[in-house]
Amino acid sequence: MAKMEIRLAGSGGQGVILATIILAEAAIIAGKNTAQSQSYGPEARGGMCKAEVIVSDEQIGFTKVTKPTFLLALTQASFDKFGSAAGEDCVIMADSSLNVPDNFKSKKIYLLPILETAKVEVGKAFTANIVAVAAINRVLNLVSFDALEKAVFMHIPKGTEEINRKALLAGDKLAQNI
């Protein structure tokens, strides 16, 4: 596995930071090297938020994402801000509700109904981050599903295992045909 520089962006309250923590934890469980960081505005909930994780089989020298190889955008504002800075080799996953210009420079753009899947199929909008984590894992082939599930269960409230398992399965299924 080459080094993957993963950036997740959305608004505060969408669970973007937790999603990168889970991806980092899953990578550690799988024996990979990882570094995770986050930043968000003073608004915390509702303001723009980004979180990043680097996953590599090799030692990680610099722990900040400098050239993302993957970007997830859950809001139009986050797509507009971070999508324009992504290179043409950056894999982009965005919620299907977002407007992506026809002339966008990335070669691989996946529009998936992440927010709708969480709300309708899983039944809880707050599981969108878990749906996204599973879709990201499927697209990037980061770790086994079992390692991902173990990482999720380490970071969720007790008693929410079933709804989160449902979200993981829905997200994995969402990205199966990519």
N, C-alpha and C positions, 0 to 999 in steps of 0.2 A: 504494500500500500504506500502510495506517495503521501506526502504531507497534505492534509486537507485543512484549509482555512475557511471556517464556516461562520457566517454572520447571519443572525436572526434579528429581524426588525419588526416592530409593530407599535402598539400603544401600551402604556403602562396598564397593568391589570390583565393583559392577555396571557401572561405566563411565559413570556419570551425568555426571561432570565432562568426560570426553573427548567425550561426546555434545554438550555445549553448546559445547565448543571447536570441534568439527566444524561445528555449525550456524553459529557465528560466522564461521568461515573460509569456509564456503560463501557466506554473505551478502556477505563482502568480495569474493570472486571474482565475485559477481553485481553488484558495484558499489553495494551498500547500506551504510548506516552500522550499526555494531554495537558492543555492549559486552557483556562476559562476566565473570561472577564466580562464586565457589563458596564453600561452607562445609561443614564436616563436623566431627563430634565427634572427641575424642582417640582413639577406637577405630580410626579410619581404615577398616580392613576389618571389615565387619559392622555398624558403627554407622550411624546415620542420616546421610544425605548429601543436600545439595541444591545445585544449580547453576543459574545463571540466564543468560539471554542476551536482550538487547534488539536487535531488528532494525527498522530504519526507513529510509524514503527521505529523511526529513528529518534535520537535525542532532539529536543526542541530547544534551540538556542535563544530565540527571541519570542517572547510570549504574547505578543500582540498581533492581531491579524493586519497584514499590510497589503496583501493582494488576495481578496477572497476568491476561493475556488467554488464556493456555494453561497447563495443568498436566499433566505426565505423572507418574503414580505407579506405581512398580514393586513396592512393598511395602505391606502393610496399615498399618504404622506411619506411613509417609510419607503415605499417603492420608488417614489419620485426622488427622494433624497439619496438613497443608497444604490438604487438600480442604475442610475446614470453614471455612477462611479465604477460600476462593475465592468470588468474587461469582457471581451467577446468570448473568452474561454470559461468564464464563470457560469456555472449551472445556476439557473434561477428558478425558484419555485415561488409562486405567488397565489394568493387566494383568487379563485375564479371571478370574484366580484370586482377585481381591480382592472383598471384600464391600462393596457400595455400598448404603446404606440407600435404601428406596423413596421416602422423602420428601426426598431430597437436592435442594438448591436450584438446582443448575446446570441450565440448559436443554439443554446439549449434553454428553452423557457417552458416550464410546465405550469399550467394554470389548473389548480385543483380546488374543488369546493370544500376546503378545510373547515371554514366557519359553519357552513351549512351542514356538513356531515356531523360535526359536533352537536349542533342544535337539533337536527332532525333524526339522524340515524342513531347517534349515541343517546340523545335525549337531554343533554346538558351542555350549554354553550361554553361553560368554563373548561370543558375538556378539549378545546381546540388545540391547545399546546401539545397535548398527548397524541392527538390525531396527527399533528404536524411532525412530532418526533418520530413516529412510526413511519410516516411517508418519507421523511428525510433518510432514515435508516435504510429503507427499502431502496431508494434511488441511489444512495451512495455506497450501499453494502458495507456499512461501517462495522457492525458487530452482529452476532447471532440474535434472533428474536428473544431467546431466553435471557441473554445478558441485558438486553434492553428492558425487558419486563422486570428483571431483578432490580435494575437501577431505578425504574419508575416506582416500584414498591418501596424502595428505601426513602423516597422523598415525598410521598403522599400521605395524607391523614389516614390513620387506621379506620377501617370501615368503608373505604372508598375503592377497595381493590377491584371489585367487580365492574364498576362503572369505568374505571381506568383500563382494565383489561379489554372491555368492550371498545373503548376509544383506540387502544393500541391495534386491535384487530381491524377496526374500521380504517384507520390510517394506513396500515399495511396493505389492505385490500385496495384502497384508493390509488396506491402507487404501483400495484402489481403489473400493470400493462405498460409501464414506462420502460 
